[in-house]
Amino acid sequence: MRNKPTAKPSLMLRILGFLFRAYPVLVPLTLLCIVFTALVSSIPAIFMQKVFELIEAWQPTGDVEGAFREILPVVLTLACFYAVGTVCITLYNQLMAYITQGFLHKLRCRMFEGMQDLPIRYFDTHKHGDVMSYYTNDIDAMRELVSRSLPALVQSLTIITTVLILMLYFSVYMTLVVLLGVLAMLLVSKKVGGGSARFFVRQQKAMGEAEGFFQEMMSGQKVIKVFCHERESEQDFERINENLRAAAASAHGYANVLGPIIGNIGNVLYVVIATVGGIFLATGVENLSLSGMAFGISIVVPFLNMTKQFTGNVNQFSQQISSIVMGLAGASRVFALMDEAPEADDGYVTLVNACVREDGTVTESDTRTGTWAWRHPHGDGSVTYTLLRGDVRLTDVDFGYTEEKPVLHGVSVYAAPGQKVAFVGATGAGKTTITNLINRFYDIADGKIRYDGINVNKIKKSDLRRSLGIVLQDTNLFTGTVMDNIRYGKLDASDEECVAAARLAGADDFISRLPEGYETPLDNNGANLSQGQRQLLAIARAAVADPPVMILDEATSSIDTHTEAIVQRGMDKLMEGRTVFVIAHRLSTVKNSDVIMVLSDGRIIERGSHEALLRERGVYYRLYTGAFELE
């Protein structure tokens, strides 16, 4: 079950913590540049007030040159501040570009690393397109937050704080008038921004749903066209797209109306301050300020500019709300993915290279020996080694993907090293589920599964799966060459080993006829190959791994009868000396199995060799002779 999204304040703190940990020097330096730039843009009022004072002081004498000599240092000082501010602007823009892209890079890496540790159950219960949306829409929303909204927020807050202090320095009375106007701005921002926040969260969720739908439609185009489902697909898309449009329109409608409202309140406030300042000048009201200055042009004119600057930054602050909310909505989904509980693995038995001495004792080796053993540490500090043989035993296993719907009931399977065990039965009988439990994609509810006499719960999952070779019914090929896809089964395999595995699987013939042979590039899940050719490559990939246990889940289901005969000979060689579990609807492929198990509704109802089951004239006999077919 997905974790609940993190609360908004902790989300922002988490983002900031991530940034500071990733760039402990550059982030403070960038903040320093932003703050200095904001301060530079806030102080002209002080210099303006000083210039007006000098002009008022020298006006009665008419000594323009004297006034100019005193004004010039003030202007030059301000120019120096602006020059340094320009350098700071350039520096922080460059630093923010570097920090933002680095932050996103680290975040994507953290997400992907965490995703590799998630259990299969997560991907079975989440749309792939929705998961992809984390890496696109949600990450992009966080990019906007980090690169633009946060710097603008820091800059606006710095300017607002500095200008507020300066306004109090000039006049407390007029500052109170400004604060009343700002209070109105904040009330509007809270009302409109709150509505915007709800719809931005809905927008991110609707966008994930839309991407999940796109992914399904792209991968299922052939099915859509075969069944003439185009109009129905368009209707489904229209419904999902309408949900996205409605959420986005509401979110941006709230966000877009906020700026003009705040801006017009600022304009009205500017007029009010000008009026109040004129009244104070005309009536000779005694000024109350931190500076102790009396009302005059040298106060009112700079104060009007500060009012414009203050309200402008409040407006800019309010305009960042939409980007901040969208970024936090994306962050809540991204962190929810990162916070998903990883696949539990409390195993401590590991797979190691081993040597067998003349007296039969097994020892661990630091070099590759071709012999593997289970390293089993015990509570008393001793360590025992058990040779990897491929003895797999399930005893009274119960399992259900959900507690309410059990799939397997008291299943017992005994596969000795080198045996070939076949599972047959109707779709949904539990055949694939058994193999999913052997490699611990899921954990059983009750019973025992032992591998070479060791409870699989004690074996580290990565080592357990390294000892198994699996060919699934649904073949997945990755972007790269044919050779790369075969080598996926054993990353350190040589080209010669890959070619030998392809020959064993019967894939060498068609690979040799490809434009570039084994170096032919594949993409889009091997779209330039037939389904049968893709499955041959999957078999070759399992063959190069050379595991002691093989699981073949409908491995020849997409291969024609002639090719199947070729592959079957290769697979017979591949299965020599290995424990093999075969799932097949074609009963001709399981005739030579040592044991055939017939499943129905999660129970084994018949077991025995092909000949023995035919003699029993039960379900298997009727299946084989065509009295009824598998569903």
N, C-alpha and C positions, 0 to 999 in steps of 0.2 A: 504494500500500500504506500502511496506517495506521501511524503511528509507534508505537513501543513506549511504554507509559505511563511517565511520569517517576517516578523513585524517590521514596519517601515523604519523606525529609528535604528534598530539593530542592523538593518540592511545597510543603511548609510555608513554606520560605524564599521561594518564588516568590509565594505568597499574601501573606505579610507585606510583601514588596517592592512588590507591587501596591498594597497598602493605604497604605504610607508614601509612595509616589510620588503617589498620588491625593490624599491628605490629609496633607501633611507637617507641618501644625501641629495639626490636630484629633486625629490618632491619638496623638501623644505626650501631648497634654493629657488625652485619655481614659485612657491608661495611667497617667498621674500620679494621676488621680482614683481609679482602681481600686486602685493601690498604697496610696494614703493611706487609703482605706476599709478595705483589708485590715489595714494597720498599726493602725488604730483598734480593729479587732475583736481584735487580738492583744495589746494592752497592758493590758487590765483586770487581768491577773495581777499586774503590778507594783503597781498601786494597791491591789489586795486585800492583797498582802503588806505594804504600808506601813500599811494600816489595822489589820491584825492585830498588827503591831509596836507601834503606838500603843496599841491596846487592852491588850496584854500589859504595856506599860510603865506605863500608868495604872491597871491593875486593882488593884495593891496599895494605892494611895492612895485609891481610890474617888472620885476627883474626875472625875465624869462631864462637868461643864461644861468643864473644862480639856481633857479628851480630845476633846470635841465641837469645841472651838475649833481644835484641830490637825487633826482629821479633815475638817472642813468644806472647807478649801482643796483638799484632795486630791480630795474628791468633786466640787467645782465645776470643778476642772481637767479631770477625766474627763468631766464633762457638756459642757464646751466642746469637747473632742475629738469627742464623739458628735455635737454640733450641726454641727460642720464636716464630719464624716463623712457626715451626712445630706444636706448640701448637695452633697457630692461624689457620693454615690449618685445623687441626682436628676440632676445634671449629666451624669454618664457614661452613664446610661440614655438620656437624650435624645440625647447625642452618638452613642452606638452605633446608635440607630435611624436617625439621619441618615447616618452613615458606612456602615452595612450596605446600606441601600437605594441609596445613591450608588455603592457598590462593585459591587453587582449590576447597576445600570444601566450603568456603564462596562464591566463584563465582558460583558454581553449585546451592547452596541454593538460591542465589539472582536470578539466571536465572529461577529456578523452581517457586519461589515465584512470579516473574513477569509473568511467563507463566500462572499461575492460574488466573491472572487478565486480560488476553487477551480476546477479544471478540470471539465468536464462528466463526465469519467471518474469522478470521486469520487461524484457523485450517481447514476451508472449502477451503481455497485458497492456502495452503502449504502442500506439501507431508509430511506425518508423518516420513518417513525415513530421509528426509532432516532435519527435526527438531531434530531427534535423533542424526544426525551427529554433531550438536552443542555440545552435551554432550560427544561425543567420540573423533572424529578426531580433531575438533577445540580446545577442552579443552586440548587434548594431545599435540597439537602444542604449546599452551600457556605454558604448563608444561615444555616443552623443552626450551622455551624462558626464563622462570623465573629461572629454576633450573640450566641451563648450560650457555646459551648465555649471559645473563646479567652479571653474575659473571665474565665470561671470558672477557667480554667487559670491565668491570671496571678494571680488573686486567691488561689487555693489555694496556689500556689507561694510567693507572698509571705508568706501566713500560716504555712505550714509552715517556711519559712526563719526567720521572726521568732520563732516559738514555739520552734523548736529552739535558737536562740541563748539565749532566756530560760530554757529548761530547763537548758541547760549553766550558766547563771548561777546557777540555784538549786541543782542537784545533778547532778554528772556520773554518779554511780552509777545513779540512777533514770533518767537520760536514756539510758544504755546499755541498760537493760531495755526502754525504749520503742522504741529502735532495733531491738532483736531482734524485737519484734512487728511493726514496720514492714517489716523484711526479709521476714517471712512474708507480709505483705500484698502486697509487690512481686512475690514469686515467684508468688503466686496470680494477680495482675493480668497478669503476663507470660504465664502459661500460658493463662488464660481469654481474655485480650485478643487473643493471637495467633490463637486459633481463631476468635474473632469477626471479626478483620480479614479473613481469607480469605473468610468467608461474606458479609460486607458488600460486598466487591468483586463476588462472584458475584451478589448481590442487585441491584446497580446494572446489571450486564450483562443479567440476566434481565428487569429492568424495561424496559430499552431494547428487548429482543426482543419483550416483550409489547406495548409501544406500537406497534412496527412492525406487529405482527399486527393490532392494533385498527384502525390506519390502513388497512390493506389490506381488512379486512372492511367497514369503513364505506364505502369507495369502491366496493366490489364487491358491495354488497347485492343489486342487481338480478340480477347474474349468479348469485349464490348461490341466489336464489329461483327463477330460471328453470330451473336445473339441479337443483333440489331437493337442494341440498348443505348444508342446515341441520345435519343430524346430524353429517356429517363435519366441518363447521366447529366444532361444539361439541366434538368429540373432539380436534381440533387445539388448540382453546383450552384444553381441560382439560389437555393435555400441557404447554403453555407455562405455564399458570397453576400447575400442580403444580411445575414447576421454580422458579417465582418463590416459591411458598409454602415449598418445602423450603429454599431459600437464605435467605429472610427468617426462617423459624422457627429455623434453626440460628444465624443471626447474632444475633437478638434473644434466643434461648435462652441463648447464652453471655453476652450483655450483661446480661440480667436476673438471672442467677445471681451475677454478680460483686459487685453491691452488697450483697446480704444476707451473703455470705461475708465481705467486708471489714468490714462493720458488726459482725458477731459476733466477728471477731478483735479489733476495737477494744473491744468490751464485755469480752471476756476479759482484754485488756490492762489495762483500767481496774481490774478486780478485782485483777489481779496487782500493779499499782502501789500500790493501797491496802494490800494485804497487806505488800508490801515496805516501804512507808513506815511502817506500824505496827510491823514488826519492827525497823526502824532506830531508831524512837523508843523502843521498849521496851528494846533492847539498848544504846542509847547509842552507836551507831556514829558515828565521827567523819565529818562531812560533807566531801566534796570538791566544791568549786564555784568558779566564777569570782568569786563575791562574798565567799567566805571565811566565810559564815554557817554556824552550827551547825544540826543538825536540830531542827525544832520545828514546832508547828502552823502557824506563819506560812510555812513552806516546803511542808509536805505538802499542805495544803488547796489553795493556788493551783496546786501541781504537778498535783493530780488534775484540776483544771479545764483546765489546759494539755494534759494527756494526752487528755482528751475532745476538746478543740479540735483537737489535732494529728491524732489518728486520724480524726476527722470530716472533716478536709480531705483527708487521704490517701484516704478513701473517696470524697469528692466528686471528687477528681482521677481516681480509677479509673473512676468512673461517666461521666466525659467521654470515655473511650476509645472507646465505641461511636459517639458523635456525631463524634468526630475522625476515626475510621477511615472512617465513612460519608462525611464531608465530603471526605476525601482521595481516596476512591474516585471521588466525583463530580468532584473537581478533576482527577484523572488523565484522565478522559474529556474534560472541558472543555478542558484544556490540550492534549490530543492533537488535538482539533479545531482549536484555535488554532495548533498547530505543523504542521498539514498544509502541505505545500509548495504555495504559490500557483501558479496557472497561469503557466508560463514565457512570457515575452514579451520577446524581445530585438530587437523591431522598432524601427526608427528613422525609417521613412518615414511621414509623417503626412498627413492630409487637411486641406486649407485652402481658404478662399474665394479665388477667383482672378479676375483680369481678363485678357482677351485684347486686346492692343493691335492697332492697324491693321496693323502689320507681322507679326502672327501670334505675337509673343512673349507668354509667359504670366508674369504677375507676381502676387504675393500681395496680398490685400486684407484690411484690418482690418474691413470691413463685409460683411454678407451680400450676395452678388452673384447667387446662383442658379447660379453656375458653380463647379465644384470641380476641384481639381488635387492631385496627389500631390507633396508637398514632399520631395525626395530629397537629403539632405546627403551629401557625399562626403568621402573621407579627406583630400583636399588643401584642405578648407575651402570648396570651391565648393558651390553649391546649384542643383539643376535642378528644373524644374516640368514634370510630365506631366499633361495634361488627363485627368480621370476620364471614361472612355468606356465601360467595361464589357467590355473584351476579356479573356476568361478562357481560359486554355490549360492543360490537364493533359497532361504528356508522360511516358509510361512509368511511371505511378504504381503502386507496390506499397504495400499497407497491410494490417495486421491489428490487431484490438483487443487480441489477445495475440500474442506472437511465435510461439507454437505453431500458431496457426490463422490463416493469411493469408486475407483477404477479397477483396482486389483484386489482380489480376495484370496488370501492364503496360498499364494503362488510359490511353488517350490521347483527349482531348476538346478540340476547338477551337471556341470560341464567339466569333464576331465581334460587335462592337457592334450591337445591334438584332436579333440572331438569337434564334430560339426553338428550344431544344434539348430534346428529350423523351427520357426514359429509360423503357423498359418492360422487363418481365421478371418472373420468378417471385419470390415473397417470399424474401428472403435472397440475392438475386442481387447486391446491392451498390449499388442505386440511391440509397437514402438516405445510404449511406456516402460516396458521391462528394460530395454536397452538404455533408455534415459536414466534409469535408476542405477544401472551397472556403472556408468561413468559419472554418477552423482550430479547430473544436471538438476535433479530433484532428490530430496531425502525421503526415505520411506517413513510411513507412519508406525509400522510395527513389523516385527520379524528380523531377519539377519541376512546380510549379504557379505560373503567372505571371498577374498581373493588370495589364493595361495595360503588359505587358512587364516588370513588376517581380516578382521572386520574392516570394511572399506571406510568406515567413519574414522578409523585411526590413520588411514593413508592420506597424505597430503594430496589435495585434489589435482594440482598440476602434475605430480608424479604419477597419480593414478591414470590420468588422461594421456600422459605420455606413453603409457604402456598399451594403449588401445588405438586401433586404427578403425576409422569410421567412414563408410561411404553412404551418404544420405540419398534419399529419393530426390530431393530438391538440391540441384548442384549449384554451388556458388564458385564462380571464377573471378579472379581479381585483375585489375589493370596491370599489365606487364606482358611478358612473352609467354609462350607455351612452356618453355623451360622453367621460367619463374614459378608458374602455377604448379608444375609437378614438384619442384623443389620446396614448395610450401609445406609439404609433408615432413621434410627434413632439411632444415636451412643450410646445414653444412655438407649436403650431398654433392658429390662431383657430377659433372655432366654425364660421365659414363654410367653412374648409378641411376640417374634420371632416365637415360635412354633405355637401360636394362629394365627399369620399372615399366616404362611405356610398352616395351615389347612383351613383357609378362602380361600386361593388361590388354594387349591386342590393339593398342593405340598407335604404335609406331608406323603402321601402314598409312593411315590417313594423315598423320603429322608429316611424314616424308613428302606427301603430295601438296602440302600447304605452300604458299608463295615463298616463304622464308624458312620453311621447316620448323625446327624447334625454336627459332628466333622470331617467329611470326608474332606480332603484337596482338594482344587481346584487350578489349575494353567492353564496357557495357555488359558485363557478365558473359563475355564470349558470344556476343550476338552474331558474329560472323561464322559461328559453328552451329552444327545441328545439335538437337538435344542429346542424341545418342553420342555424338563426339564429345560433348561436354561431360557426359557421364563416364566415358572412357578415360578422360583426363582425371576425373575425380578418383577413379579406381587406381590409376597410375600414381596419383598423389598419395594414396593410402599404401600402395605397394612400396614406395621408396622409403616410407617410415619404418618398414620391416618390424611391426609390432608382434608380440606373441599372441595377442587377442585381436580378432577382427570382427567388426559389426557391419553387416551388409544389409541396409534397410532399403529394400526394393532396388538394389544396385543395378539391375538390368532391366528395369521397367520401361525405359525409354529406348531400348535397343531392339532392332529388328531380329527376327529369328535366326537369320544367317550370321549376323554379327554376334548374337548371343552365344552361338556355338563356339565362335572364336574366343570370345571373352571367357566363356565357361572353362575352356581348356586352360587359359591363363590363370583364371581364378583358382582352378584346382591346384595348379602349381603354387600359387600364392598361399593357399590354405594349408599346404602340406606342413605338418608339424605345429600348426597353430590351432588354438581354440577359436572356433568361428561360430558366431550367431548370425543366422540368416533369416530375414523377413521377406517373404515372397508371396505374391498372388499366383504366379505361374508355378504350379506344383511340379512341373518338369525340372525346375531348377533345384528342388530340394530332395529329389529321389535318392540321391547318394548320401544324404545326411545320416549320421549315426543315430540321431534321435530327432523325431518330428513331434512337435507339441501342438495340439489343436486347442485354440483358445475360444471361449465364448463368454461374453459379459464379464471379462476379467478373471475367469477361472480356466484352469487347464482341465479339459474334459477328456482328452485322449493323449497318450504319449507312447512312442515306440518307433521302430524302424519302419521304412516304407512298406516292406513285405508284411511285417507283423500287423500294421494297421489295416492293410488291405484284407488280411485274413479275418480281422475282427468285424469287417463289414459295418462299421459305424459311420460317424460323420465324415472322417477322412476318406473312407471308401466312396461314399456318395459324392464328395467333392471331386475326387480323382476320376470317377467314372462319369461325371457330369449329371448325376441325379439332381443336384442343385448346385448353384454357383455362389461364390463368395460375393457379398454385396460390396 
